[in-house]
Every structure is written in structure tokens, then in C-alpha cells.
Amino acid sequence: MATQQASNSCSFPSLREWEFDVFINFRGPETRYGFTGYLHKAFCEKGIRTFMDAEDLISGNKILETFDRAIETSRIGIIVFSAHYADTDFLLRELVKLLECSRRKGQFILPIFYYMDPGDVRHQRGSYEKAMAVHEERFKDEVPIWRAALRDAANLSGLHYKGDEFEYEFIERTSKQVLAFLKEDTLPVVADYPVRAESQVKSSSSFSNPRQYQHHVFLNFRGCDTRYRFTGSLYKALQDNKIHTFMDDVGLHRGNDISRTLIQAIKGSRIAIIVFSQNYADSSYCLDELVKILECHESDGQFVLPVFYDIYHDHVRYHTGSYGKAMAKHEEKFKDDLSRVEKWKQALFQAANFTGFVFEGYLIIFCLLFFYFLNKIPNRYDLAHIIVLSRKQYEHEFIGKIVEVVSREIKRVALPVADYPAGLESQVLEVKSLLFSDGYGGVHMVGIHGNGGSGKTTVAHAIYHLISNGFESICFLENVRENSYKHGLVYLQNMLLSNVFERKNLKSTSFDQGISTIKHRLQQKRILLILDDVDKPEQLQAVAGKPDWFGLGTRVIVTTRDKCLLESHGIERIYEMENSNSESNIKASPGKDNREQLGEKSTSGDQVNGLLEPLVSEDISLERSKQASLIQAESNTEVIGCNENQADICHTHFPERIDNGKKEVPNGNREVDMAEKCFSAQLESLEEKKRELKEQIRAIKAEIAGFHSRDTVAKEKKRSV
């Protein structure tokens, strides 16, 4: 037995102490995994402590005691009246208890009539009449009490959901009303909500759109099957995650063919989500959209994600069941244009073979809305609307998985092939082989080492684009060096956490807390993490200290100009960029061959440009380049390069490395001496420039501090006046 108590995130002031803010009274088989599940989720997200029973309850006195206590200590009782609510005697006893507490303790009761006419509850008509007749045989003494409770509850002001608006909007309004009551301890009288016609094409905002796409996602679905429930909730979840989504309007379809607006929306979307439902294939519009989506997949690489919503994928693939009947009708209707029907069949087969999501339920024998429809006959309802599905999972959790996949796909870096330099493919394949040389298990870190401008970042982007689909979460931290200097190491930690978990409020306030959070949160996650332009050991320690911080299957890629940094961090798999001037790639050797090697594999002055870039002006860089070129032209020695990290210590280590060069190059003493003098002069000039810059920065900081001090004094004077 498990009792799902509530979110304990916060509580609200009230006239008395309550253990729970809300107690939900509902019939599990009808609404647990759909409407009531979403309602509970909305409450918890707003910090409302909610009691909702678990699905595996075992009857007994302890359960009754638990529920009685929960009802007694809840500020609000919400009753979800559904078609077969009255079938369950346990719920009716809960209802009696709720009304008793309302009279005795002033608890607020909010009835929700979910696809139910309040009059049917009040007067026990339809399914409620049948349920009461059954109860008369077993609970003769209690039935009059239950009838009175149903009548009293139905006479209270409440909410009525008829299925003519988006379910998530109704739930959001309900949760806001409850939240307002809990904060103020007063709730306005609630009447039936008016139906709001959706008259605009839905589109969320933010996420900077990749390439030229107008939308991140295009939703292809059968409106009368899923618009106001599953697809509406999916749209809202995408919107909440700032994913720009196109969802057509109720009245957008006109004529026999899909409109130009829809065609442009399909072409302008990076991802197409196809919601296959029971009656999807009945609609020629849905099928035409599907054909267009697959055309865009073939021509533009559009990402296609099918969702099989309470439909077997084989029915879609092989046109059986309701899909077979629909195709037969189309063949009759379009007998003069059978090629169109054939395209639809091929499209269904192709789409059903994509990797996607399956949301399954199984039919049970009673009808959720039959008696409601008997009295309130709509223009059109299909069997799918009146058969209740006993879910095997919460719908909002299922939608969350879809959103996660979509978010990951959107984050993928997609560089146009034309932007890749020649030879990139072979480099990418070599790095990939380092990443997966031992298979796909374990946790591996791979370094990409090379000079500035050697293409390290481009290779990292290409790898990221190539393999990102194989991970639960992905994170590309660009400009680590720059961001670390500007914002600090905690900023890098928070960037990693917010990228992986897509939550802005998940932040650390200290370096140690950041490490603890990363280890705790990521130990079970298989992620792809790329750290671009790392230049300090503490940057690695901040976000990727050890392999055991991450879940099995994780891959970490580090790009840097400092090979020693990689080795000191225990990264043994290192890819050397081809034009890197590291000692492992370019070895000095006497004679003409070495001169040619230097000419081909280096870029003269560019090799030492990395040393001085951040600290010197353009003319100094130019002069240094000329000197470096002269050194190369006149000597057969190894060209020595340092990165920014080594700038402070190059004058200490350089003479030793020059001595090594002397040993390797016979009769090269004069050239080496010249190189040593040139570099020593440059480094002295560099140190002087660095000291000047530090003094300027110190002066600016002092001036800013003085300004703040004067501003504070002025504000204090103004406040006192």
C-alpha cells in the first residue's frame, strides 16, 4: 500500500493549521492518468500540498483511517464527478465525510463536473441512477445518505468541463483559483466557464530559431480525436518549454486540399510530430499533411516523430483496423484519383517505421459519456470519445518524454556542410573512434588539442551534431575560457545544470555546492558534454572533475591549446589537430626536409600569435609575426609555441627548451641564440604591457568604487531629506 501524499514545497497562511491544502475525491479508473493526474501535477507545481490516493491501495481499516485524517486536515475538498463516480461506494463515503467537514470545520468544497451534467448528479439520472439501484441491494441503509450528499454537492457552485475547450487551460484556471483562495482564504463564486473559441494559429515563442525555420515543431493530428485533450496538453508542454510550435486552428481547413498556410508551416518547421489516433486516417487533410511532411523529410532532413496514441502501430503500418476501413472509404470516394490514396498508404507505412512513442490503454466495458450524450447529443462524436481507456501511465509523464526528445533535437548544432573545411570528415571520424573505441559503455573523456584557429571548435561542433541523438541530455559549453574569466567557475557549473535539466532555478551559489549538485544530479544520466576552449585545470575540475560524476555511457570532449592540461586531468585519449605545432606532431630534424615540413605544417607567425593575442596591440602582434617568420626562415630548429596559460611562465621555461633545441640541431647555435634573444625581448615587452594594463584596470576599478561611494552618500542624503 502506498499513499501519494502531496508536494511539500510550501504552504499558505490560513485561519487554522491544515496538513493538506487540497484533498481530491475522484474515480481512479476514469480520470487518474488523464484529467485528475494533470490537475494534481498543476497543484504540485504551484506548491499546493495535495492529497491524492495511490493507485495500488488495499482496503482495510488503516486505509479508512488515513483517508479520514486526510479529509479532516485538508483546507479544500475537490470532487471530480465523472460518469461512473457513483459506482464506487468508497467514493460516496468520502463525499459524505467531505460535506460533514465542510459544515463542521468550514472546509471549502469545489465540485468539478467532468463531462457530466450537474442535473444528472443532483437528481441521480443516467449512470448515477443505475449505480444507486445497484447500491440499494448491498447498502440499503446508506443509500439515502449518499443520495442527499450527491444532491447537496451538485447544488454547490462548481466547475463544468464539457470538452469544448483545451483541458490544460481549464486545469490552469482551476489551479489558479485554488491558489488564490489559499493565499487569501476567500474564493469567489465560480460559475460555468464560457467556451472560448480558438481563433488563431497557436505558436509559442523564444528559443532562437535555428537556420531559417519559422517553427520548431509542426503538430499533425486529428482534431476531433485529440485537439482538446492529448494534443492540447502536448502543445502547452512544448510552449512551456519555449519550443516554437505550430498547431492549426479549429476552422483553418477549407476546401478539398490543405491550405497554403499549412504547407508553409510544414516547410518552415524543423520537427514534425504526427499524432496517430483512432480516427486519424478518416481525414484526407491529415493524410495530405503527412505526405507533405515526408516530402520535407526527404528533401530537407526534417525530423519526424510519430506518436501512436491508443492505436497499434501495425494498424497504421499495414492499414488494418480503423485505418483499413478508412482507406476503403477513401478508395470509394477518390476512385478517380486512386494515386492519391496510394500515396497516403505509402506515407502511413513509412511514418509508422520511424522511431516514435506509443501511448497504450486497454478498453473496459463501460462508456464514460454515453448518458451525457443521450441527453446532450452533439453534432458529431466518434466511439473514441465515449469509450474510457484505463491508462497504464500518466499522460503528463508521457508528454514530458516527448518534450525531452524534442528539446534535445532542437539543441543539436546543425552546421551547413558547406561551412565545414576540407578534411573535416576524416578528423571527425578519428575523434569518434576515440570516443567509442571501447564500445558505448563506461565514461570517457577525450581531448582535442591544437593551436588557435586550427579547427578544434569546428570538429567539436561536427561531433556534437553527429552523435548527440544517442544521449539523454546534451550540453555544449562554448568559450569556457572567456566565460570563466568574466563570470567565474560557478557560472560554468550553473550553465551545465541549466542546459542538462532545462531549469533556470537550478543554480549553485558556491564552487563546492556546484560540484556536489553536479555529482548528485548527473550520476545517473548519460550525457554528451563538450567543453570548448578550456585553459585552466580548475575549469575542468568545476564541471567534469572525475568520470564517476556522470552516468555510464557519458562522453566528455575538451578542446584546448594546452596539452599538459589534458594529461594532468587524466585524459589519455587526445586527438591532435593536423596543423598543431605540438612536439608530438612536428619534430625538429636537420636539413631541407625539416624546412619544408615547417613551411607546410605551420603558419609562420600564427604559431606564436596565440601567446600574445590577449595582451598586446595589433602592431606588436605584427612585429612579432615578422620576427617569428624571420626565425623560421633562418633556422632549422623546432618552432616553440605557448598558449595563454603559459604566458606568465614562458620566460622561465623557454631557455631550457632552447637548450634542448641546441642538442637536437648540430651547428645551430647561432640561429638558436638569435631565436632566444628575439623571444626574450618580446617577452620583456609583453610583461611591461601586461603591467601597464593591470595598472589601468586598477585605476578604473578605483574610479568606479569612488562613483558608487558618492552615489551612496547622495542617496542617503536624499532619503534623510
GUSE-146978 format. One line per 5 residues: their letters; for each residue x, y, z of C-alpha. Coordinates in steps of 0.2 Angstrom, whole numbers, plus 2048, in hexadecimal, padded with zeros to 3 digits. Layout:
% residues N
a) X/Y/Z  ...
END
This chain:
% residues 721
matqq) 800/800/800  807/811/7FB  7FE/821/7FE  804/830/7F3  803/83E/800
asnsc) 807/84E/7F8  814/85B/7F3  81D/862/802  824/871/7F9  81B/87E/803
sfpsl) 80B/882/80C  800/891/80D  7F9/89B/81C  7E8/897/822  7DC/899/830
rewef) 7E0/888/837  7EF/87C/835  7EB/86F/827  7F6/860/823  7F1/861/810
dvfin) 7EB/86F/806  7E0/864/7FA  7D8/853/7FB  7D3/84C/7EA  7C4/840/7EA
frgpe) 7C3/837/7D9  7C0/827/7D0  7D1/820/7CC  7CE/815/7BD  7C5/823/7B4
trygf) 7D0/833/7B7  7E0/82E/7C1  7EC/82E/7B2  7E4/83B/7A8  7DA/84A/7B0
tgylh) 7DD/847/7C2  7EF/843/7BF  7F2/854/7B6  7E8/85D/7C4  7F3/855/7D2
kafce) 803/85A/7C8  7FD/86C/7C6  7F9/86D/7D8  80A/866/7DD  813/872/7D1
kgirt) 80B/881/7DA  811/87A/7EB  7FF/875/7F0  800/866/7FC  7F4/859/7F4
fmdae) 7EE/849/7FA  7EA/83D/7EC  7E9/82A/7F0  7F5/81E/7E8  7F0/812/7DB
dlisg) 7F4/802/7E4  7EA/804/7F4  7E4/7F5/7FE  7D4/7F6/808  7D4/7F6/81B
nkile) 7D1/800/82A  7E2/808/829  7DE/80F/818  7CE/816/81E  7D6/81E/82D
tfdra) 7E3/826/821  7D6/82D/816  7CC/833/824  7DB/83C/82B  7DF/843/81A
ietsr) 7CD/84A/817  7CD/851/829  7DD/85A/827  7DB/861/815  7D6/873/812
igiiv) 7CD/870/801  7C3/860/7FB  7C3/85E/7E8  7B6/852/7E2  7B8/84C/7D0
fsahy) 7A7/846/7CA  7AA/83A/7BB  79D/82E/7B3  7A0/81F/7BE  7A5/829/7CE
adtdf) 796/822/7D7  79A/810/7D3  7A7/810/7E1  7A0/810/7F3  7B1/815/7FA
llrel) 7B0/825/7F1  79E/829/7F7  7A4/826/809  7B2/832/806  7A5/83F/7FF
vklle) 79A/83D/80F  7AA/840/819  7AF/850/80F  79E/858/811  79E/854/823
csrrk) 7AF/85D/825  7A9/86B/81B  79A/86E/827  7A4/86B/837  7B5/873/833
gqfil) 7B1/87F/825  7BB/875/817  7B8/87B/805  7B0/86F/7F9  7B3/871/7E7
pifyy) 7AA/865/7DB  7B0/862/7C9  7A4/85A/7BD  7AF/851/7B1  7A5/84E/7A1
mdpgd) 796/84D/7AD  786/856/7AE  784/85D/7BF  771/859/7BE  776/847/7BC
vrhqr) 780/847/7CC  773/851/7D6  764/846/7D1  76E/836/7CF  769/833/7BC
gsyek) 772/828/7AF  781/81F/7B6  77E/826/7C7  76D/81F/7C8  773/80E/7C3
amavh) 781/80F/7D0  775/813/7DE  76A/805/7D9  778/7F9/7DA  77D/800/7EB
eerfk) 76B/7FE/7F2  76E/7EB/7F2  77E/7EC/7FC  77E/7FC/806  76B/7FF/809
devpi) 76E/80A/818  77B/815/811  774/819/800  768/827/806  777/82F/80E
wraal) 781/82E/7FE  772/834/7F4  771/844/7FF  784/846/7FE  784/846/7EB
rdaan) 775/852/7EB  77E/85E/7F7  78F/85D/7EE  786/860/7DD  77E/870/7E4
lsglh) 78E/878/7E8  797/884/7DC  7A3/87A/7D2  7AC/878/7C2  7A5/86F/7B2
ykgde) 7B1/868/7A5  7A7/863/795  7B6/85F/78A  7B4/86F/77F  7C4/877/784
feyef) 7D6/872/788  7D7/868/797  7E7/86F/79D  7E0/881/79C  7D1/87B/7A7
ierts) 7DD/873/7B3  7E8/882/7B4  7DA/88D/7B8  7D4/881/7C6  7E5/880/7CE
kqvla) 7E7/893/7CE  7D6/895/7D6  7DB/889/7E4  7EC/892/7E6  7E3/8A2/7E8
flked) 7D7/89B/7F5  7E6/894/7FF  7EF/8A4/7FF  7E0/8AF/804  7D5/8A1/80C
tlpvv) 7C6/8A8/801  7C1/8A1/7F0  7B5/8AA/7E5  7A5/8A1/7DF  7A9/897/7D0
adypv) 79C/895/7C2  79E/88A/7B2  7AC/891/7A8  7A7/897/797  7AE/88E/787
raesq) 7BC/898/780  7BE/895/76D  7D0/893/767  7D1/89E/759  7E4/8A0/756
vksss) 7F1/894/751  7FA/88F/761  80D/893/762  818/895/771  827/89F/771
sfsnp) 83A/8A1/776  847/894/772  851/89D/764  84C/894/755  859/88A/74C
rqyqh) 85D/88D/73A  84F/895/731  841/88B/739  831/894/73F  82C/887/74B
hvfln) 834/87A/755  826/86E/755  817/86A/749  809/860/751  7FF/854/745
frgcd) 7F0/84D/74E  7DD/849/74C  7D4/857/755  7C5/84E/75A  7CF/840/762
tryrf) 7DC/84A/76C  7DB/85D/76A  7D4/861/77B  7DD/854/785  7ED/84B/780
tgsly) 7F3/856/772  7ED/866/77C  7F7/860/78B  806/85C/780  806/86D/778
kalqd) 805/876/789  814/86B/78F  81E/870/77F  819/882/782  81E/882/794
nkiht) 82F/87C/78F  831/88A/783  830/87F/773  828/889/765  819/87E/75F
fmddv) 80D/87F/751  7FC/878/755  7EE/87B/749  7DE/884/74E  7CD/87B/74F
glhrg) 7C6/884/73F  7D6/885/735  7D2/877/728  7C8/87C/719  7C5/874/709
ndisr) 7CB/863/703  7DE/866/705  7E9/86C/713  7EB/87F/713  7FA/888/70E
tliqa) 7FC/88E/720  7FE/87C/726  80A/878/718  815/886/71D  814/881/72F
ikgsr) 81A/870/72B  828/876/720  82D/882/72E  82E/876/73C  83E/86D/742
iaiiv) 834/85E/74A  823/856/745  81A/84D/753  80C/841/74C  7FF/83C/758
fsqny) 7F7/82C/752  7E6/829/75A  7D7/81E/757  7CF/829/74A  7DF/831/742
adssy) 7DE/829/732  7CB/82E/72F  7D2/840/72B  7D9/843/71A  7E0/853/721
cldel) 7EB/84A/72E  7F0/83E/720  7F5/84C/714  7FF/854/722  808/844/725
vkile) 80D/842/713  814/854/714  81D/851/724  826/841/71C  82A/84C/70D
chesd) 833/858/718  83C/84A/721  843/844/711  848/855/70A  84D/85F/719
gqfvl) 850/852/727  841/857/731  841/84D/742  831/842/742  82A/83C/753
pvfyd) 81B/830/753  810/82E/762  804/81F/762  7F6/825/76E  7EC/816/773
iyhdh) 7EE/80E/762  7F9/7FF/75D  807/805/752  803/7F5/747  7F2/7FC/743
vryht) 7FB/80C/73C  809/802/733  7FE/7F5/72B  7ED/7FF/72A  7E3/7F3/735
gsygk) 7D6/7F6/742  7CF/808/741  7DC/80D/734  7D7/7FF/728  7C5/804/729
amakh) 7CA/816/726  7D5/812/717  7C6/808/70F  7BB/817/711  7C8/822/709
eekfk) 7CA/816/6FA  7B7/817/6F7  7B7/82A/6F9  7C7/82D/6EF  7C4/820/6E2
ddlsr) 7C9/82C/6D4  7D9/830/6DD  7DF/820/6E5  7F2/826/6E3  7EE/832/6F1
vekwk) 7E8/824/6FC  7F7/81A/6F8  802/828/6FE  7F9/828/70E  7FC/816/711
qalfq) 80E/817/70D  810/826/719  807/81C/727  813/80E/724  822/819/724
aanft) 81D/823/733  819/814/73E  82B/80E/73B  832/81D/743  838/81C/755
gfvfe) 82A/824/760  81F/823/770  811/817/774  804/81C/780  7F9/80C/784
gylii) 7E9/809/78D  7DD/7FB/78E  7CA/7FC/78B  7BF/7F8/79A  7AC/7F4/798
fcllf) 7A4/804/79E  7A1/815/794  7A7/825/79C  79C/831/794  78D/826/78D
fyfln) 780/82D/798  786/83F/797  785/83E/784  774/836/785  76D/846/78B
kipnr) 779/852/783  77C/84B/772  78A/854/769  78C/856/757  799/849/755
ydlah) 7A2/83D/761  7AB/82E/75D  7AD/81E/768  7BE/823/76D  7B6/831/777
iivls) 7AA/827/781  7B5/817/785  7BF/81A/795  7D1/814/794  7D9/80D/7A4
rkqye) 7EB/814/7A2  7FB/80C/7A6  804/81C/7A9  801/82E/7AD  7FE/838/79D
hefig) 808/847/7A4  817/83C/7A7  816/835/795  815/846/78E  824/84B/798
kivev) 82E/83E/78F  829/844/77E  82E/856/783  83F/850/789  843/848/779
vsrei) 83D/857/76F  847/863/77A  857/858/777  854/858/764  852/86B/764
krval) 862/86D/76E  86C/863/761  878/86E/758  875/86D/745  883/875/73C
pvady) 881/876/729  88C/86A/720  893/878/715  89A/880/725  8A5/871/729
pagle) 8B7/872/724  8BF/865/718  8C4/856/722  8B8/858/730  8B0/847/72D
sqvle) 8BF/83D/730  8C3/847/740  8B2/845/747  8B2/832/744  8C3/831/74D
vksll) 8BC/83A/75C  8AD/82F/75C  8B8/820/75C  8C0/826/76B  8AF/829/774
fsdgy) 8A9/818/770  8B9/80D/76F  8B3/803/77E  8A1/802/779  893/80D/77F
ggvhm) 894/809/792  89F/811/79F  8A3/824/7A1  8B0/82B/795  8B8/83C/793
vgihg) 8C1/840/783  8CC/850/780  8CE/859/770  8DE/863/770  8E4/870/764
nggsg) 8E9/882/761  8DD/890/760  8D4/890/74F  8D9/87D/74C  8C6/878/74B
kttva) 8C4/870/75C  8B3/878/75F  8AD/874/74D  8B1/861/750  8A8/862/761
haiyh) 899/869/759  899/85C/74C  89B/84E/759  88D/856/763  881/856/754
lisng) 886/844/74F  883/83B/75F  878/846/76A  869/83B/767  870/82D/771
fesic) 870/835/782  863/83A/78F  869/84B/790  875/856/787  87F/866/78B
flenv) 88B/870/781  894/87D/78C  89D/889/780  8AA/896/784  8AE/88E/795
rensy) 8BE/898/797  8B5/8A9/794  8A6/8A4/79E  8B0/89E/7AC  8BA/8AF/7AD
khglv) 8AB/8BA/7AB  89E/8B1/7B6  8A8/8A4/7C1  8A8/891/7C3  897/890/7CB
ylqnm) 88F/898/7BB  896/889/7B1  88F/87D/7BE  87E/885/7BD  87F/886/7AA
llsnv) 881/873/7AA  873/86F/7B5  867/87B/7AC  86B/873/79B  869/861/7A1
ferkn) 859/864/7AC  852/873/7A3  84E/87B/7B3  853/88D/7B6  850/88C/7C9
lksts) 85D/87D/7CB  86C/888/7D0  87B/886/7DC  881/894/7E6  893/88E/7EA
fdqgi) 8A0/883/7E1  89F/875/7ED  88C/875/7ED  88D/874/7DA  898/865/7DA
stikh) 88C/85C/7E6  87D/860/7DC  885/85B/7CC  88A/84A/7D3  879/847/7DB
rlqqk) 86F/84C/7CC  87A/844/7BE  87F/834/7C5  871/82B/7BD  870/834/7AD
rilli) 878/830/79D  87E/840/796  888/848/788  892/856/78F  89E/861/784
lddvd) 8A9/86E/78D  8B0/87A/77F  8C0/884/782  8C5/87E/793  8D6/886/79A
kpeql) 8D6/883/7AD  8D5/873/7B7  8C9/87A/7C3  8BC/87C/7B4  8BD/86A/7B1
qavag) 8BC/866/7C4  8AC/871/7C5  8A1/868/7B8  8AA/857/7B5  8B5/853/7C3
kpdwf) 8B4/840/7C2  8AC/833/7B7  8A2/82D/7C5  898/83D/7C6  88E/837/7B6
glgtr) 883/828/7B2  88A/81A/7A7  88A/81E/795  88F/830/798  89C/838/78C
vivtt) 8A6/848/790  8AF/851/783  8BC/85F/787  8C4/86B/77B  8D3/874/780
rdkcl) 8E4/87C/77B  8ED/874/78A  8F0/862/788  8F8/861/79A  8E7/866/7A1
leshg) 8DF/857/799  8EC/84B/79F  8EC/852/7B1  8D9/84F/7B1  8DC/83D/7AD
ieriy) 8D5/83E/79B  8DF/832/791  8D5/832/781  8DB/841/778  8D9/846/766
emens) 8E6/851/75F  8E0/85E/751  8EA/85C/741  8F1/86E/742  8F5/86D/754
nsesn) 908/871/758  909/866/767  918/85C/769  90F/84C/766  90A/852/754
ikasp) 919/85C/74E  92A/856/753  93A/85F/74F  946/857/743  955/85F/739
gkdnr) 955/863/727  94A/868/719  93C/85B/71E  939/864/72E  938/875/726
eqlge) 92B/86E/71A  921/866/729  921/876/732  91B/880/723  90D/873/720
kstsg) 907/870/731  908/881/739  902/892/736  912/89B/73A  90D/8AA/745
dqvng) 8FC/8A2/74A  905/895/754  90A/8A1/761  8FB/8AD/75F  8F2/8A3/76C
llepl) 8FF/8A8/779  8FC/8BB/778  8EA/8BD/771  8E1/8C2/782  8EF/8CE/787
vsedi) 8F6/8D8/779  8F0/8E4/76C  8EF/8E0/759  900/8E8/755  909/8DE/762
slers) 901/8CE/75B  907/8D3/74A  918/8D7/74F  919/8C6/758  912/8BD/749
kqasl) 920/8C4/73F  92D/8BF/74B  926/8AE/74D  926/8AC/73A  938/8B2/739
iqaes) 93D/8A5/746  935/897/73C  93D/89C/72C  94E/89D/733  94E/88E/73E
ntevi) 94B/87B/73D  946/87A/750  935/875/757  929/884/758  923/885/76A
gcnen) 911/88B/76E  909/88F/77E  8F7/892/782  8EF/8A0/78D  8F1/896/79D
qadic) 903/895/79B  906/8A7/797  90B/8AB/7A9  918/89D/7AA  91F/89C/798
hthfp) 92E/8A6/79D  932/899/7AA  930/88A/7A0  936/890/78F  949/890/791
eridn) 948/87E/797  93E/879/787  94A/883/77C  958/879/784  94F/869/77E
gkkev) 94E/871/76D  961/873/76D  964/861/771  958/85C/763  95F/867/756
pngnr) 972/866/752  97B/876/74E  96C/880/751  972/88A/760  972/89B/757
evdma) 960/899/751  95A/893/762  962/8A1/76B  95A/8AD/75F  949/8A5/762
ekcfs) 94C/8A6/775  950/8B8/774  941/8BD/76A  935/8B3/775  93D/8BA/785
aqles) 93A/8CC/77E  928/8C8/779  925/8C1/78A  92C/8D0/794  921/8DB/789
leekk) 913/8D1/78C  915/8D1/79F  917/8E4/79F  906/8E5/795  8FE/8D9/7A1
relke) 903/8E4/7B0  8FD/8F4/7A7  8EC/8EB/7A4  8EA/8E6/7B6  8EE/8F7/7BC
qirai) 8E0/8FE/7B0  8D4/8F1/7B7  8D8/8F5/7C9  8D5/908/7C5  8C4/905/7BD
kaeia) 8BF/8FA/7CB  8C4/908/7D8  8BA/914/7CD  8AB/909/7CD  8AC/906/7E0
gfhsr) 8AD/919/7E3  89D/91C/7D8  893/90F/7E1  899/916/7F2  893/928/7EC
dtvak) 883/921/7E6  880/918/7F6  883/928/800  877/932/7F5  869/925/7F7
ekkrs) 86B/925/80A  86A/938/80A  85A/938/7FF  852/92A/80A  855/934/819
v) 84E/944/811
END
